[in-house]
Amino acid sequence: MSTLPEREIRTSLSSFEIRSADDGTGPVMVGYAAKFNTRSQDLGGFVETIAPGTFSRAIEEAHDVRALINHDPNLVIGRTVAGTLRLIQDEIGLRYEVDLPDTSAGRDLSESLRRGDISQSSFGFRVLDADWSLDTDGRDLRTIRDLALFDVSPVTYPAYLDTDSGLAQRDLEKARVRRLANSRGYGSRIREIQHSMDAARLEILSLTVKGNS
């Protein structure tokens, strides 16, 4: 039995555009799933920004990314491997284009976007590389630099208000431990311990995936 990957979700405002496909097959939705160098709101004890180039791996390695409505896996409107979802990384952020399907969900979404009822977009991901620091207000700041991308989605409500994923909080606690250890001269030993813990966690995850397959 397969399960959805453990992931985080982030949301940003997006000016959607609905245009006609070049071949006249149907409407195309265009929007931004994420914008670079934009500070998030408080995410539960920390703030976050996304560095330029963060989505390079997902695009270059052709990750199998879905376009969903409100991150509902039952409402698929596009997919990269099918050619109905295209990801473009530019100087602003991650732009995506979806060939909307001629289904009730696709038609309803197109009308809601045209009316301006939906004005936010988000993406589901797993962090692969990030830096932790303190911003000018003394808050913990996570800068994401690399990730595994699972899906992009026009959304009704900001997904980052949900608290169903503890990934970021666990990452935050590890960063605070490293900062404290470095200040007391224990940095190298703490890094060794965390490396061993990460390796054990990956092994457990691998065994779990094999058990579910």
C-alpha positions in Angstrom: 0.0 0.0 0.0 1.5 3.3 -1.1 1.3 6.5 1.1 1.8 10.1 0.4 5.3 11.3 1.1 5.9 13.4 4.3 6.0 16.9 3.1 5.6 20.6 3.8 3.4 23.1 2.0 4.0 26.8 1.4 1.6 29.4 -0.1 2.1 32.7 -1.9 -0.1 35.2 -3.6 -0.3 34.6 -7.4 -1.8 36.5 -10.2 -3.3 33.8 -12.4 -3.7 34.1 -16.1 -6.0 32.0 -18.2 -5.1 32.0 -21.9 -5.9 29.9 -25.0 -3.5 27.1 -25.9 -1.4 27.7 -29.0 -3.0 24.7 -30.7 -6.5 25.8 -29.6 -7.1 22.7 -27.5 -8.3 24.5 -24.4 -7.5 27.0 -21.7 -4.0 27.2 -20.1 -3.6 28.3 -16.5 -0.4 30.3 -15.7 0.7 31.3 -12.2 3.6 31.3 -9.7 3.8 28.5 -7.1 6.6 30.3 -5.2 8.6 33.6 -5.4 12.2 34.0 -4.5 13.6 36.2 -1.7 10.2 36.8 -0.2 9.9 36.6 3.5 7.1 34.4 4.8 4.8 35.2 7.8 5.6 33.5 11.1 5.5 29.8 10.6 5.5 28.7 14.2 8.6 30.2 15.7 10.5 30.9 12.5 10.3 32.7 9.1 11.4 31.4 5.8 12.6 32.5 2.4 13.4 30.6 -0.9 16.7 31.2 -2.6 16.9 31.7 -6.3 17.7 28.4 -8.1 15.9 26.3 -5.4 13.8 24.4 -8.0 16.7 23.6 -10.4 16.9 19.9 -9.3 13.1 19.3 -9.7 13.3 20.7 -13.3 16.6 19.3 -14.4 15.9 15.8 -13.0 12.3 16.0 -14.4 10.5 15.2 -11.1 7.1 13.6 -11.5 5.1 16.7 -10.3 1.3 16.9 -10.2 -0.9 20.0 -10.5 -3.8 19.6 -8.0 -6.7 21.7 -6.8 -6.3 22.5 -3.1 -3.6 19.8 -2.9 -6.4 17.2 -3.3 -4.9 14.1 -5.0 -8.4 13.3 -6.3 -8.4 16.6 -8.3 -5.5 16.2 -10.7 -5.4 18.9 -13.4 -2.0 18.3 -14.8 1.2 16.3 -14.6 4.8 16.9 -15.8 5.3 13.4 -17.2 2.1 13.8 -19.2 3.2 17.1 -20.6 0.1 18.8 -19.2 2.1 20.6 -16.5 5.2 22.7 -17.3 7.5 24.2 -14.7 9.6 27.3 -15.5 12.1 28.8 -13.0 12.8 32.5 -13.7 14.1 35.5 -11.8 10.8 35.8 -9.9 10.3 32.2 -8.8 8.7 29.0 -9.9 6.1 29.6 -12.7 3.9 26.8 -13.8 1.6 26.3 -16.8 -1.3 23.8 -16.8 -3.3 22.6 -19.8 -6.7 22.6 -17.9 -8.7 19.4 -18.6 -12.1 19.5 -20.1 -13.7 18.1 -16.9 -16.1 19.6 -14.4 -13.1 20.4 -12.0 -11.1 22.0 -14.8 -14.0 24.1 -16.1 -15.0 25.2 -12.6 -11.4 26.1 -11.7 -11.1 28.2 -14.9 -14.2 30.1 -14.1 -13.1 30.7 -10.4 -9.8 32.0 -11.6 -11.4 34.2 -14.2 -13.7 35.7 -11.5 -10.8 36.2 -9.1 -12.2 33.9 -6.5 -8.9 32.1 -6.2 -5.7 34.2 -5.9 -3.2 32.0 -4.0 -1.0 29.2 -5.1 1.2 26.7 -3.1 3.5 23.8 -3.5 4.2 20.5 -1.7 7.9 19.7 -1.1 10.6 18.1 1.1 13.6 20.2 1.9 17.0 18.7 0.8 19.2 21.7 1.7 18.6 24.8 3.8 20.5 27.3 5.9 19.4 28.6 9.3 20.3 32.0 10.7 18.9 34.9 12.7 17.2 37.8 10.9 17.5 41.4 11.9 14.7 41.0 14.4 16.4 38.0 16.1 14.0 35.4 14.6 15.1 32.1 13.3 15.3 32.3 9.5 15.3 29.3 7.2 16.6 29.8 3.7 15.6 26.9 1.4 18.2 26.2 -1.3 17.2 22.7 -2.7 14.1 20.5 -2.4 12.2 17.6 -3.8 9.0 18.9 -5.4 5.8 16.9 -5.3 2.9 19.1 -6.4 1.8 22.6 -7.2 -1.7 23.8 -6.6 -4.1 26.8 -6.8 -5.6 27.0 -3.3 -8.6 28.6 -1.6 -6.8 29.1 1.8 -3.1 29.5 2.8 -1.8 26.0 3.5 0.9 27.2 5.8 -1.7 27.9 8.5 -2.1 24.1 8.8 0.1 22.3 11.4 0.0 18.7 10.2 3.7 18.6 9.3 6.4 18.6 11.9 9.3 18.6 9.4 10.1 22.2 9.6 9.9 22.2 13.4 12.2 19.3 13.7 14.6 21.0 11.4 14.4 24.2 13.5 15.2 22.3 16.7 18.2 20.7 15.1 19.4 24.2 14.0 19.0 25.5 17.5 20.9 22.6 19.0 23.8 23.2 16.5 23.9 26.9 17.3 24.0 26.2 21.0 26.7 23.5 20.6 28.8 25.8 18.4 28.6 28.6 21.0 29.9 26.1 23.7 32.5 24.4 21.5 30.7 21.1 21.0 29.8 21.6 17.4 31.8 18.8 15.7 30.5 16.2 18.2 26.9 17.3 17.8 27.2 17.1 14.0 28.5 13.5 14.3 25.5 12.5 16.4 23.0 14.2 14.1 24.6 12.6 11.1 24.2 9.2 12.7 20.6 10.0 13.6 19.8 11.1 10.0 21.3 7.9 8.6 19.2 5.8 10.9 16.1 7.8 10.0 16.8 7.2 6.3 17.3 3.5 6.9 14.0 3.3 8.8 12.2 5.2 6.0 13.7 2.8 3.4 12.4 -0.2 5.3 9.0 1.4 5.7 8.8 2.0 2.0 9.8 -1.6 1.2 7.2 -2.9 3.7 4.4 -0.8 2.0 5.3 -1.9 -1.5 
